[in-house]
Amino acid sequence: MPEARKPTDDPTGNGVRIDLISAQRMEELTSMEKVREILDGVREGNIVVLEEGLSPEEESRLIEVTMAEISPDRPDEFSGIEIETYPKTGTSESGLLGRLMGKESTPPLTVIGPADQIETLHKDETLISALVSRK
Amino acid sequence: MGLIKGLRDSISRVTDRLFAEDEQKRIGIYGPPNAGKTTLANRIARDWTGDAVGPESRIPHETRRARRKENVEIERDGKSVTIDIVDTPGVTTKVDYEEFLEYDMEEDDAVRRSREATEGVAEAMHWLREDVDGVIYVLDSTEDPFTQVNTMLVGIIESQDLPVLILANKIDLEESSVQRIRNAFPQHETIPLSALEGDNMDEVYEKIAEYFG
């Protein structure tokens, strides 16, 4: 596990922290460590940007762990995540045949934030536009 | 997950399915909340068994537990295919109880529904990874299909090498656009239907027999 991830907190409390996590940093983590890295950041109110997104299996675990951590009676605390990646286009090559042909695609850049602080304004194959607010 | 491990898992899943050719397949009905999954499950179950699977509602997250209807025998072109259909809770990445207050629900009920909804989504994801042999992915054709949940779920299904049939539901509504769904998922066949009205169910059953038989 890489070293501590939090350099400093926002001293004024006026900002929104954005963590840009490199593919290299994520590569060193196990699937659950990746999920933890993301959710720990998001639960602190940060926007997490992954240079390379998660695998489908990891996305599935992220949804599952996110659901387990929502406290329905305390929605101000954590009500889930907003996650955006560029949509895939064309024929899928992520299946068995694609992988056998060496065509496993790299997961695209991914933006994840607290559901109550990030709102997607527009998304297409080339642009993700989001509005981020303070809690 | 490493490429080698991923390939090994995929090959294992494919061979498991090949050798289990004669076993009854479990077909999961997946999709976002309010796409009409339970309405479809009930339509299929009523058409072929006479029973329903679960209650339908316009309030999101009515289905909060996966429900399985076993031994649904569908006959097509003189052949029959027997499947178990699994109606799953709608998948989302966020649940806020205040959403349910808009449907005149008491706060305690809304909180309880939220808690059960989160458990249901986690359960649906587990079923998808471990316990289904094929997927019927239901989308509301009046809504934008280019959502992150749809992108992620279809990606997860593809990575599991599961056969998937995409259904564009609610074609009885004026705002319906089947083409928008075809554009979103051009790598898969999209079948239009109205599960509520029973429109185009013949083609749906033909495709179920073709994909999962």
HADDOCK unambig.tbl for C-alpha pairs under 7 A between the chains (distance, minus, plus):
assign (segid A and resid 56 and name CA) (segid B and resid 152 and name CA) 6.84 0.50 0.50
assign (segid A and resid 56 and name CA) (segid B and resid 155 and name CA) 5.96 0.50 0.50
assign (segid A and resid 56 and name CA) (segid B and resid 156 and name CA) 4.64 0.50 0.50
assign (segid A and resid 56 and name CA) (segid B and resid 159 and name CA) 6.54 0.50 0.50
assign (segid A and resid 57 and name CA) (segid B and resid 156 and name CA) 6.43 0.50 0.50
assign (segid A and resid 60 and name CA) (segid B and resid 125 and name CA) 6.36 0.50 0.50
assign (segid A and resid 60 and name CA) (segid B and resid 156 and name CA) 6.98 0.50 0.50
assign (segid A and resid 63 and name CA) (segid B and resid 93 and name CA) 5.95 0.50 0.50
assign (segid A and resid 64 and name CA) (segid B and resid 122 and name CA) 4.52 0.50 0.50
assign (segid A and resid 64 and name CA) (segid B and resid 125 and name CA) 6.54 0.50 0.50
assign (segid A and resid 67 and name CA) (segid B and resid 118 and name CA) 4.89 0.50 0.50
assign (segid A and resid 67 and name CA) (segid B and resid 119 and name CA) 6.73 0.50 0.50
assign (segid A and resid 67 and name CA) (segid B and resid 121 and name CA) 6.97 0.50 0.50
assign (segid A and resid 67 and name CA) (segid B and resid 122 and name CA) 6.14 0.50 0.50
assign (segid A and resid 68 and name CA) (segid B and resid 118 and name CA) 6.76 0.50 0.50
assign (segid A and resid 68 and name CA) (segid B and resid 119 and name CA) 6.95 0.50 0.50
assign (segid A and resid 72 and name CA) (segid B and resid 96 and name CA) 6.62 0.50 0.50
assign (segid A and resid 72 and name CA) (segid B and resid 97 and name CA) 6.21 0.50 0.50
assign (segid A and resid 72 and name CA) (segid B and resid 111 and name CA) 5.50 0.50 0.50
assign (segid A and resid 72 and name CA) (segid B and resid 114 and name CA) 5.66 0.50 0.50
assign (segid A and resid 72 and name CA) (segid B and resid 115 and name CA) 5.57 0.50 0.50
assign (segid A and resid 73 and name CA) (segid B and resid 111 and name CA) 5.73 0.50 0.50
assign (segid A and resid 75 and name CA) (segid B and resid 96 and name CA) 6.26 0.50 0.50
assign (segid A and resid 79 and name CA) (segid B and resid 94 and name CA) 5.71 0.50 0.50
assign (segid A and resid 79 and name CA) (segid B and resid 95 and name CA) 5.68 0.50 0.50
assign (segid A and resid 79 and name CA) (segid B and resid 96 and name CA) 5.65 0.50 0.50
assign (segid A and resid 80 and name CA) (segid B and resid 93 and name CA) 5.80 0.50 0.50
assign (segid A and resid 80 and name CA) (segid B and resid 94 and name CA) 4.03 0.50 0.50
assign (segid A and resid 80 and name CA) (segid B and resid 95 and name CA) 6.32 0.50 0.50
assign (segid A and resid 81 and name CA) (segid B and resid 93 and name CA) 5.61 0.50 0.50
assign (segid A and resid 81 and name CA) (segid B and resid 94 and name CA) 5.69 0.50 0.50
assign (segid A and resid 82 and name CA) (segid B and resid 93 and name CA) 6.68 0.50 0.50
assign (segid A and resid 83 and name CA) (segid B and resid 148 and name CA) 6.75 0.50 0.50
assign (segid A and resid 84 and name CA) (segid B and resid 148 and name CA) 5.82 0.50 0.50
assign (segid A and resid 87 and name CA) (segid B and resid 151 and name CA) 6.49 0.50 0.50
assign (segid A and resid 90 and name CA) (segid B and resid 186 and name CA) 6.43 0.50 0.50
assign (segid A and resid 90 and name CA) (segid B and resid 187 and name CA) 6.58 0.50 0.50
assign (segid A and resid 91 and name CA) (segid B and resid 186 and name CA) 6.85 0.50 0.50
assign (segid A and resid 91 and name CA) (segid B and resid 187 and name CA) 4.84 0.50 0.50
assign (segid A and resid 92 and name CA) (segid B and resid 187 and name CA) 6.17 0.50 0.50
assign (segid A and resid 94 and name CA) (segid B and resid 158 and name CA) 6.75 0.50 0.50
assign (segid A and resid 94 and name CA) (segid B and resid 159 and name CA) 6.10 0.50 0.50
assign (segid A and resid 95 and name CA) (segid B and resid 158 and name CA) 5.70 0.50 0.50
assign (segid A and resid 95 and name CA) (segid B and resid 159 and name CA) 5.35 0.50 0.50
assign (segid A and resid 95 and name CA) (segid B and resid 161 and name CA) 5.86 0.50 0.50
assign (segid A and resid 96 and name CA) (segid B and resid 7 and name CA) 6.84 0.50 0.50
assign (segid A and resid 96 and name CA) (segid B and resid 10 and name CA) 6.27 0.50 0.50
assign (segid A and resid 96 and name CA) (segid B and resid 161 and name CA) 6.62 0.50 0.50
assign (segid A and resid 115 and name CA) (segid B and resid 94 and name CA) 6.47 0.50 0.50
